[in-house]
Amino acid sequence: MSKYLKFETPAQKQAADLKAEFGLKNHGLVDLERVYWNLSESALYEEAVFRNEAKITNGGALVVHTGKWTARAANEKYFVKEHTTDDKIDWGKNNRPLSPEKFDALYSRLMAFLQGEELFVQDVYVGADPDYQMPIRIITDSAWQSLFARNMFLTIKTLEKCKTHIPEFTVIASPSFKLDPRIDGTNSETGIIIDFEKKIAIVANTHYGGEIKKSIFTIMNFLMPLRDVMSMHCSANVGKSGDVALFFGLSGTGKTTLSADPNRALIGDDEHAWSDEGVFNYEGGCYAKVIRLSAEAEPEIYECTRRFGTILENVVFDPTSRKIDLDSDQITENTRASYPLDFIPNAIPEKMVKSHPKNVIFLTCDAQGVMPPIARLDMNQAIYHFISGYTSKIAGTELGLGIEPEIAFSACFGAPFMVHHPYYYANLLRSKMERHGAKVWLLNTGWVGGKFGVGKRISIRHTRNMLSAILDGKLDNVEYRHDKLFNFDIPLTCPNVPDDVLDPENAWGNKGEYWSKYDALVSRYIENFKVFAEGCPEEVLKAAPKRM
């Protein structure tokens, strides 16, 4: 910025106070105008506002708009295919290969592009457990994304550690740098490219903060399972007796909402690992969807949207009053809030527990209105549903989605971020669940009484009551029925939930239409699983649903 406007910026004199001895020349970044090292939240606020990157809203949160990309670039992720990854990555539409030669040429152009620019650096950690923690570096060309990195990852607490920090992996985010598909072999001018040999990730031509977060998550999803640590797209909390609960699910299924329980301590809202010692959060913050957030249903998260330190992505606000409108989808359905985990009152400061899950919950958002709101799975059914990862993609989560939700199968409830074959993760999860006696449940947070546009979303009150019954062991001794198609068990009663709610058929006026839609969904399950059948044991294949 300053090469165009020769003004002294708010933090210019402090830019190098927390500079690491392992400088940016080690990454090939030279001839820079200025580098702002490990600025604090307040300094980054001042820089972001000074540079017209963001506005301060009533209450203190920072609001930013990310332009074209208001969600993940789902089809623009690449891995450099070289000898250390060739036989380990599950190559396909989510994991596209890029040659080392293409990456080297692209990287050289990026280094030249950034010469003369001002950059922001956050030296942070991923992984709350010291035994598995990895030092990382996030380099951005905007102050607000530097604050995003500071919110989302584990920060350094001392000057000495800032000085001696050496990253094991580095992310360079440059929204202004465009790829050239003709030269780079990419789909478009936007790309997220990861090189495990050079330990570099590039986020190009997108301002969406989630790409920084998910790049690191993807990296951990490759590295941690190689150490026999289960890497998971899930939220996690723990009860007073040390009973951990995991909540797997895609965006929009309720991971953040349901794990923020005032009666349980929050470990984290999105990304975790399960080692032989316990469960730990990868991150230091939360990245919650806030569209139509209410103080009544989600008070802890709602409060964060009006707090200094929070970044609001693409939330509509009135520039005169500076008041935000969480109900507006004028910019996108995928409005987000990034904030430190300790903004949630009952969050665990250590972000890890030395105990193991007693309940594993798969969250699905069934927009067809046919799945039961709750079901208990045996172990083979659990692996089948984990690999299937059924849900509905909610508008705004990925660019290009329409208003109506789309049926989706996302392996491991996070296919875009999984690097190994889905059964690699499923087998690792199974071994840990069996070893520690975890019970597995399917919790549907989608529609009842008809599909989207006809029925209505399942009451959050009923969902919370079902979840409480699971975690309190109140469903251990009730009577169950077998589902005719999926053969999982559905409770006939649940405390504080009307009995008729537990059978979705009751909410349909036309029973024949209900069974027709349900059977059609089973058909989609069976068709989807064909690509995973090879390599899965016979007992998992037998856990598949049966058509009428």
C-alpha positions, 0 to 999 in steps of 0.5 A: 500500500505505502508504495502508492501512498506515502503515508505512515500506517498506524503500526508501521513503527512497530512492524518489526518488533516481533520479527522472527529470525527465520525471515521471509527470504527463506521463502523466496520473498525479497525486495518487499516494501515492508513486513508487519510481523505478528501484529496484535488484534488492536494493531490489525484493526487499525491497519485494516480500517486505515487501508479501507479493508474493513469497517468497525460495526456497532459493538466492536466487530470488524466487517469485511466483504470478500468480493466474488468468492463468498464461499470455498472454491470447491473445484480449485484445489491442487496438490503437487504430485511428487515422490512423497505424495504420489502413492498416498493421496487419493487423487480425484476431483477433490485432490487434483494433481499439479506437476512440480514444474508447474508449481515452481513456475507459478511460485516464481511468478508469485514471488515476483508479483509480491516484490515491492508489496507490504505483507503481514505475517502471523507465526502461529501453531496448529494443534493444541496437544504439544505432542502433535503441535505444528508451527506454521506461518500465515503470510497475507497481503491484507491486515484483516486476513492476518487478524483472521489467522490470529483468530483461527490458530494458536498464537505465540505468547512470548517475544522469545518464541516469536523470535525463534519460530520456524514454521514447518508449513507456510501458507501464502494468501494473495487474493490479488494474484491470478493464476493463468490456466493456460500456463498453470494447468488449472481450471481458473484464475483461482487456486489453492495449491499445496506442496507437501515436499516444499511445505508451502501452500498458496491461496490465489485470487480469493479473499474468502478467509475460509480458504486459509483455515481449510488449507491448514486443515487439509494439510493436517488431514494428510499428516496426522493419520500417518501418525495413527491420529484420527483427523476429523471434520467435527466439533467436540465438547465434554461433560463434567464426567469427562465424557467427550462427544464428537459432532461430524457434519458439513457446513449448515448441519449444526456442528457449531450450534449443537456443540455450544452447550452451556451444560458442557465445556467446548473443545472446539467447533470444527476441526479436531484430532483423536489420538491415543491420549485423547481429543484435541482441537487443531484451532484456536478459534471458531468460524461460525455461520451467522445467517439468521442467528438469534439471541434466543436459539444461539446466545453464545455465538450471537454475542460474539457478533457484537464483540471487538476481535470478531471478524464478520465476513459478508454480513450486511450492515448499515454504514450510518448506524453501523448496526449489522443485519444477521437476517439479510442474505443480500450478499450471501447465505454463507455469512460468517463470524471468525472469533477466538474460542475463548469468546465462548464462555464455557470453552476449555482454555487448553483446547484439549482433553485427556479422555475419549469420546463416549458418543459420536454423532453424525449430523445430516441435514436431510432436505428430502424430509424422510430421514428420522430425526435420530437413529442409533447405529451399530459399528458397521452401519457407522462406517457405512454412513461415515464413508457416505457422508449424506447431507444436503448442501445449503445455499451459500456454502459453495459458490454456485449453489442455488436457493434450494438445498442439493442432495450431497454425499461428502465422504467422511463428512468433509470430502473436500478436505480429506487427502487419503482414501475415505476408508483409510480414515474410516478404519482409523475411526473404527479402531478408536471407537471400538477401543473406547466403546463409543456409541454412534448416532445419526442426528437429522437437523433437516426437514420434516413433513415434506422436502425443502419448500413443503415441510419445515426445518426440525425444531432446534428445541427438539434436536437439543432435547434428543441430543441431551438424551443421548449425552445423558444416557437416557436413551440406553434403556428405551424401546427401539424399532428397526427402520425398514430401509436402513435397518438402524434403530430408532427410539420409540420415546425420548424425554421432552420430545413428542413420540410422533416426532420420532417417526417422520412418516407421521408428518406427511399427509401422503404416506405413499409419497413419503415411502416413495421419497424415502426409497429414492433416497436409499437408491442414491445411497446405494449408487453413491457407495459403489465408488467406495465398495472396492476395498471395504470389508464385506460386513460394511457392504452388508450394512447398506440400506435395502430398497423396498 
